[in-house]
């Protein structure tokens, strides 16, 4: 009778330990996925711009990113169109 009780106790302990290991593995997996997604989310532009008749051409547009601790820096990628112009 006591042998059956010990077996049951070990089976229960094994199941509890196995469930804690799978919970740890799942949380580790979720952390890796979250880290990978946060990398790709940083590549999404935070703002867009359109400019008419400025230093970049007649019409220009682009996208940019804000970064830094308090978003104090920004980088923009713009492309513009400058039509052919001639005077006599």
C-alpha distances in whole Angstrom, upper triangle without the diagonal:
4,5,5,7,9,10,11,13,15,16,17,19,20,22,23,25,26,28,29,31,32,34,35,37,38,40,41,42,44,46,47,48,50,52,53,54,56,58,59,60,62,65,65,69,69,72,75,79,82,85,89,92,91,91,88,91,92,88,85,81,78,75,73,70,70,68,67,66,68,69,72,73,74,75,76,77,80,82,86,89,92,95,98,101,104,108,111
4,5,5,6,9,10,11,12,14,15,17,18,20,21,23,24,26,27,29,30,32,33,35,36,38,39,41,42,44,45,47,48,50,51,53,54,56,58,58,60,63,64,67,67,71,73,77,80,84,87,90,89,89,86,89,90,87,83,80,76,73,71,68,68,66,65,63,65,67,70,71,71,72,74,75,78,81,84,87,91,93,97,99,103,106,110
4,5,5,6,9,10,11,12,14,15,16,18,20,21,22,24,26,27,29,30,32,33,35,36,37,39,41,42,43,45,47,48,49,51,52,54,56,57,59,61,62,65,66,69,72,76,79,82,86,89,87,87,85,87,88,85,82,78,75,71,70,67,67,64,64,62,64,66,69,69,70,71,73,74,77,79,83,85,89,92,95,97,101,104,108
4,5,5,6,9,10,10,12,14,15,16,18,20,21,23,24,26,27,29,30,31,33,35,36,37,39,41,42,43,45,47,48,49,51,53,54,55,57,59,60,64,64,67,70,74,77,81,84,87,86,85,83,85,87,83,80,76,73,70,68,65,65,63,63,61,63,64,68,68,69,70,71,72,75,77,81,84,87,90,93,96,99,102,106
4,5,5,6,9,10,11,12,14,15,17,18,20,21,23,24,26,27,29,30,32,33,35,36,38,39,41,42,43,45,47,48,49,52,53,54,56,58,59,62,62,66,69,72,76,79,83,86,84,84,82,84,85,82,79,75,72,68,67,64,63,61,61,59,61,62,65,66,67,68,70,71,74,76,80,83,86,89,92,95,98,101,105
4,5,5,6,9,10,10,12,14,15,16,18,20,21,22,24,26,27,28,30,32,33,34,36,38,39,41,42,43,45,46,48,50,51,52,54,57,58,61,61,65,68,71,75,78,81,84,83,82,80,83,84,81,77,74,70,67,65,62,62,59,59,57,59,61,64,65,65,66,68,69,72,75,78,81,85,87,90,93,97,100,103
4,5,5,6,9,10,10,12,14,15,16,18,20,21,22,24,26,27,28,30,31,33,34,36,37,39,40,42,43,45,46,48,50,51,53,55,56,59,60,63,66,70,73,76,80,83,81,81,79,81,82,79,76,72,69,65,64,61,61,58,58,57,59,60,63,64,64,65,67,67,71,73,76,79,83,85,88,91,95,98,102
4,5,5,6,9,10,11,12,14,15,17,19,20,21,23,24,26,27,29,30,31,33,35,36,37,39,41,42,43,45,47,48,49,51,54,54,58,58,61,64,68,71,74,78,81,80,80,77,80,81,77,74,70,67,64,62,59,59,57,57,55,57,58,62,62,63,64,65,66,69,71,75,78,81,84,87,90,93,97,100
4,5,5,6,9,10,11,12,14,15,17,18,20,21,23,24,26,27,29,30,32,33,35,36,38,39,41,42,43,46,47,48,50,52,53,56,56,60,63,67,70,73,77,80,78,78,76,78,80,76,73,69,66,62,61,58,57,55,55,53,55,56,59,60,61,62,64,65,68,70,74,77,80,83,86,89,92,95,99
4,5,5,6,9,10,10,12,14,15,16,18,20,21,22,24,26,27,28,30,32,33,34,36,37,39,40,42,44,45,46,48,50,52,55,55,59,62,65,69,72,75,78,77,76,74,77,78,75,71,68,64,61,59,56,56,54,53,52,54,55,58,59,59,60,62,63,66,69,72,75,79,81,84,87,91,94,97
4,5,5,6,9,10,10,12,14,15,17,18,20,21,22,24,26,27,29,30,32,33,35,36,38,39,41,42,44,45,47,49,50,53,54,57,60,64,67,70,74,77,75,75,73,75,76,73,70,66,63,59,58,55,55,53,53,51,53,54,57,58,58,59,61,62,65,67,70,73,77,79,82,85,89,92,96
4,5,5,6,9,10,11,12,14,16,17,19,20,21,23,24,26,27,29,31,32,33,35,36,37,39,41,42,43,45,48,48,52,52,55,58,62,65,69,72,75,74,74,71,74,75,71,68,64,61,58,56,53,53,51,51,49,51,52,55,56,57,58,59,60,63,66,69,72,76,78,81,84,88,91,94
4,5,5,6,8,10,11,12,14,15,17,18,20,21,23,24,26,27,29,30,32,33,35,36,37,39,41,42,44,46,47,50,51,54,57,61,64,67,71,74,72,72,70,72,74,70,67,63,60,56,55,52,51,49,49,47,49,50,53,54,55,56,58,59,62,64,68,71,74,77,80,83,87,90,93
4,5,5,6,9,10,11,12,14,15,16,18,20,21,22,24,26,27,29,30,32,33,35,36,38,39,40,42,45,46,49,49,53,56,60,63,66,70,73,71,71,68,71,72,69,65,62,58,55,54,51,50,48,48,46,49,50,53,53,54,55,56,57,60,63,66,69,73,75,78,81,85,88,91
4,5,5,6,9,10,11,12,14,15,16,18,20,21,22,24,26,27,28,30,32,33,34,36,38,38,41,43,44,47,47,51,54,57,61,64,68,71,69,69,67,69,70,67,63,60,56,53,52,49,49,47,47,45,47,48,52,52,52,53,55,55,59,61,64,67,71,73,76,79,83,86,90
4,5,5,6,9,10,11,12,14,15,17,18,20,21,23,25,26,27,29,31,32,33,35,37,37,39,42,42,46,46,49,52,56,59,63,66,69,68,67,65,68,69,65,62,59,55,52,50,47,47,45,44,43,45,46,49,50,50,51,53,54,57,60,63,66,70,73,76,78,82,85,89
4,5,5,6,9,10,11,12,14,15,17,18,20,21,23,25,26,27,29,30,32,34,35,36,38,40,41,45,45,49,52,55,59,62,65,68,67,66,64,67,68,65,61,58,54,51,49,46,46,43,43,41,44,45,48,48,49,50,52,53,56,59,62,65,69,71,74,77,81,84,87
4,5,5,6,9,10,11,12,14,15,16,18,20,21,23,24,26,27,29,30,32,33,34,37,39,40,43,44,47,50,54,57,60,64,67,65,65,62,65,66,63,59,56,52,49,48,45,45,43,43,41,44,44,48,48,48,49,51,51,54,57,60,63,67,69,72,75,79,82,85
4,5,5,6,9,10,10,12,14,15,16,18,20,21,22,24,26,27,28,31,32,32,35,37,38,41,41,45,48,51,55,58,62,64,63,63,61,63,64,61,57,54,50,47,46,43,43,41,41,39,41,42,46,46,46,47,49,49,53,55,58,61,65,68,71,73,77,80,84
4,5,5,6,9,10,11,12,14,15,17,18,20,21,23,24,26,27,29,31,31,33,36,37,40,40,44,47,50,54,57,60,63,62,61,59,62,63,60,56,53,49,46,44,41,41,39,38,37,39,40,43,44,44,45,47,48,51,54,57,60,64,67,70,72,76,79,83
4,5,5,6,9,10,11,12,14,15,17,18,20,21,23,24,26,27,29,30,32,34,36,39,39,43,46,49,53,56,60,62,61,60,58,60,62,59,55,52,48,45,43,40,40,38,38,36,39,40,43,43,43,44,46,47,50,52,56,59,62,65,68,71,75,78,81
4,5,5,6,9,10,10,12,14,15,16,18,20,21,22,24,26,27,28,30,32,33,37,37,41,44,47,51,54,58,60,59,59,56,59,60,56,53,50,46,43,41,39,39,37,37,36,38,39,42,42,42,43,44,45,48,50,54,57,60,63,66,69,72,76,79
4,5,5,6,9,10,11,12,14,15,16,18,20,21,22,25,26,26,29,31,32,35,35,39,42,46,49,52,56,59,57,57,55,57,58,55,52,48,45,41,40,37,36,35,35,33,35,36,39,40,40,41,43,44,47,49,53,56,59,62,65,68,71,74,78
4,5,5,6,9,10,11,12,14,15,17,19,20,21,23,25,26,27,30,31,34,34,38,41,45,48,51,55,58,56,56,53,56,57,54,51,47,44,40,38,35,35,33,33,31,34,35,38,38,39,39,41,42,46,48,52,55,58,61,64,67,70,73,77
4,6,5,6,9,10,11,12,14,15,17,18,20,21,23,24,26,28,30,33,34,37,40,44,47,50,54,56,55,54,52,54,56,53,49,46,42,39,37,34,34,32,33,32,34,35,38,38,38,38,40,41,44,46,50,53,56,59,62,65,68,71,75
4,5,5,6,9,10,11,12,14,15,16,18,20,21,22,24,27,27,31,31,35,38,41,45,48,52,54,53,53,50,53,54,51,47,44,40,37,35,33,33,31,31,31,33,33,36,36,36,37,39,39,42,45,48,51,55,57,60,63,67,70,73
4,5,5,6,9,10,10,12,14,15,16,19,20,21,23,25,26,29,29,33,36,40,43,46,50,53,51,51,49,51,53,49,46,42,39,35,34,31,30,28,29,27,30,30,33,34,34,35,37,38,41,43,47,50,53,56,59,62,66,68,72
4,5,5,6,9,10,11,13,14,15,17,19,20,22,24,25,29,29,33,36,39,43,46,49,52,50,50,48,50,52,49,45,42,38,35,33,30,30,27,28,27,29,30,33,33,33,34,36,36,40,42,46,49,52,55,58,61,64,67,71
4,5,5,6,9,10,11,12,14,16,17,18,20,22,24,27,28,32,34,38,41,44,48,50,49,49,46,48,50,47,43,40,36,33,31,29,29,27,28,27,30,30,33,33,32,33,34,35,38,40,44,47,50,53,56,59,62,65,69
4,5,5,6,9,10,10,12,14,16,16,18,21,21,25,25,29,32,35,39,42,45,48,47,47,44,47,48,45,41,38,34,31,29,27,27,25,26,25,27,27,31,31,30,31,32,33,36,39,42,45,49,52,55,57,61,64,67
4,5,5,6,9,10,10,12,15,15,17,19,21,24,24,28,31,34,38,41,44,47,45,45,43,45,47,44,40,37,33,30,28,25,25,23,23,22,24,25,28,28,28,29,31,32,35,38,41,44,48,51,54,56,60,63,66
4,5,5,6,9,10,11,13,14,16,18,20,23,24,28,30,34,37,40,44,46,44,44,41,44,46,43,39,36,32,29,27,24,24,22,23,23,25,25,28,28,28,28,30,30,34,36,40,43,46,49,52,54,58,61,65
4,5,5,6,9,10,11,12,14,16,17,21,22,26,28,32,35,38,42,44,43,42,40,42,44,40,37,33,30,27,25,23,23,22,23,23,25,25,28,27,27,27,28,29,32,34,38,41,44,47,50,53,56,59,63
4,5,5,6,9,10,10,12,15,16,19,19,23,26,30,33,36,40,42,41,41,38,41,42,39,35,32,28,25,23,21,21,19,20,20,22,22,25,25,24,25,26,27,30,33,36,40,43,46,49,52,55,58,62
4,5,5,6,9,10,11,13,15,18,19,23,26,29,32,35,39,42,40,39,37,40,41,38,35,31,28,24,22,19,19,17,18,18,21,20,23,23,23,23,25,26,29,32,35,39,42,45,48,50,54,57,60
4,5,5,7,9,10,12,14,17,19,22,25,28,31,34,38,40,39,38,35,38,40,36,33,30,26,23,21,19,20,18,20,20,22,21,24,23,23,22,24,24,27,30,33,37,40,43,46,48,52,55,58
4,5,5,6,9,10,11,15,16,20,22,26,29,32,35,38,37,36,34,36,38,34,31,27,24,21,19,17,18,17,19,20,21,20,23,22,21,21,22,23,26,28,32,35,38,41,44,47,50,53,57
4,5,5,6,9,10,13,14,18,20,24,27,30,34,37,35,35,32,35,37,33,30,26,23,19,17,15,15,14,15,16,18,16,20,19,18,19,20,21,25,27,31,34,37,40,43,46,49,52,56
4,6,5,7,10,13,14,18,20,23,27,30,33,35,34,33,31,33,35,32,28,25,21,18,16,14,15,13,15,16,18,17,20,18,17,17,19,19,23,25,29,32,35,39,41,44,47,50,54
4,5,5,7,11,13,16,18,22,25,28,31,34,32,32,29,31,33,30,26,23,19,16,15,13,15,14,17,19,20,18,21,19,18,17,18,18,21,23,27,30,33,36,39,42,45,48,52
4,5,5,9,10,14,16,20,23,26,30,32,31,31,28,31,32,29,25,22,18,15,13,11,13,12,15,16,17,15,19,17,16,16,17,17,20,23,26,30,33,36,39,41,45,48,52
4,6,8,9,12,15,18,22,24,28,31,29,28,26,29,30,27,24,20,17,13,11,8,10,9,12,14,15,13,15,14,13,13,14,15,18,21,25,28,31,35,38,40,43,46,50
4,6,9,12,13,17,20,23,26,28,27,26,24,26,28,25,21,18,14,11,10,8,11,11,14,17,18,15,17,15,13,12,12,13,16,18,22,25,28,32,34,37,40,43,47
4,6,9,11,14,18,21,24,27,26,26,23,25,27,23,20,16,13,9,9,8,10,12,15,18,18,15,17,16,13,12,12,13,15,18,21,24,28,30,34,36,40,43,46
4,6,7,11,14,17,21,23,22,22,20,22,23,20,17,13,10,6,5,5,8,11,14,17,16,13,15,13,10,10,9,10,12,15,18,21,25,28,31,33,37,40,43
4,7,11,14,17,21,24,22,23,21,23,24,21,18,14,11,8,6,5,6,9,13,15,14,10,13,12,9,10,10,12,14,17,20,23,26,29,33,35,38,41,44
4,7,11,13,17,20,19,20,18,20,21,18,15,11,9,6,5,7,8,12,15,17,16,12,14,13,10,10,9,11,12,15,17,20,23,26,30,31,35,37,41
4,7,10,14,17,16,17,15,17,17,14,11,8,6,4,6,9,11,15,18,21,19,15,17,15,12,11,9,9,9,12,14,17,20,23,26,28,32,34,38
4,7,10,13,12,14,12,14,14,11,8,5,5,6,8,11,13,17,20,23,21,17,18,16,13,12,9,10,8,10,11,14,17,20,24,25,29,31,35
4,7,10,10,12,11,11,11,8,6,4,7,9,11,15,17,21,24,26,24,21,21,19,16,15,11,11,9,10,10,12,14,17,21,22,26,28,31
4,7,7,9,8,9,8,6,5,6,9,12,14,17,19,22,25,28,26,22,22,20,17,16,13,13,10,10,9,11,12,15,18,19,23,25,28
4,6,9,9,8,6,5,7,9,12,15,17,21,22,26,29,32,29,26,25,24,21,19,16,16,12,12,9,10,11,13,16,17,20,22,25
4,7,8,6,4,6,8,11,14,18,19,23,24,28,30,33,31,28,27,25,22,21,18,17,14,13,10,10,9,11,14,14,17,18,22
4,5,6,7,8,8,11,13,16,18,21,22,25,28,31,29,25,24,22,19,18,15,15,12,12,9,11,10,13,16,15,18,20,24
4,6,8,10,9,12,14,17,17,20,22,25,27,30,28,25,24,21,19,17,14,14,11,11,9,11,10,13,15,15,18,20,23
4,7,7,6,9,11,14,15,19,21,24,26,29,28,25,24,21,18,15,12,11,8,7,6,8,8,12,14,15,18,20,24
4,5,6,10,13,16,18,22,24,27,30,33,31,28,27,24,21,19,16,14,11,9,5,5,5,8,11,12,15,18,21
4,7,10,14,17,20,23,26,29,32,35,33,30,29,26,23,21,18,16,13,11,7,6,5,7,11,11,15,17,21
4,7,11,14,17,21,23,26,29,32,31,27,27,25,21,19,16,14,10,9,6,5,7,10,13,14,18,21,24
4,7,11,13,17,20,23,26,29,28,24,24,21,18,16,12,10,7,5,4,6,9,12,15,17,21,23,27
4,7,10,14,17,20,23,27,25,21,22,19,16,13,10,8,5,6,6,9,12,15,19,21,24,27,31
4,7,11,14,17,20,24,22,19,19,17,13,11,7,5,4,6,9,12,15,18,22,24,27,30,34
4,7,10,14,17,20,19,15,17,14,10,9,6,6,7,10,12,16,19,22,25,27,31,34,37
4,7,10,14,17,16,12,13,10,7,5,4,6,8,12,15,18,21,25,28,30,33,36,39
4,6,10,13,13,9,11,8,5,5,7,9,12,15,18,22,25,28,31,33,37,39,43
4,7,10,9,5,7,6,4,7,9,12,15,19,21,25,27,31,34,35,39,41,45
4,7,7,5,7,5,6,8,12,14,18,21,24,28,30,34,37,38,42,44,48
4,6,5,6,6,8,11,15,18,21,25,27,31,33,37,40,41,44,46,50
4,6,7,9,12,15,18,21,24,28,31,34,37,40,43,44,48,50,53
4,5,8,11,14,17,21,23,27,30,33,35,39,42,43,46,48,52
4,6,7,11,14,17,20,23,26,29,32,35,38,39,43,45,48
4,7,11,14,17,20,23,25,29,31,35,37,38,42,43,47
4,7,10,14,16,20,23,26,28,32,35,36,39,41,44
4,7,10,13,17,19,23,25,29,31,33,36,38,42
4,7,10,14,16,20,22,26,29,30,33,36,39
4,6,10,13,17,19,22,25,27,30,33,36
4,7,10,14,17,20,23,25,28,31,35
4,7,10,13,17,20,21,25,28,31
4,7,10,13,16,19,22,25,29
4,7,10,13,15,19,22,25
4,6,10,12,16,19,23
4,7,9,12,15,19
4,6,10,13,17
4,7,10,14
4,7,10
4,7
4
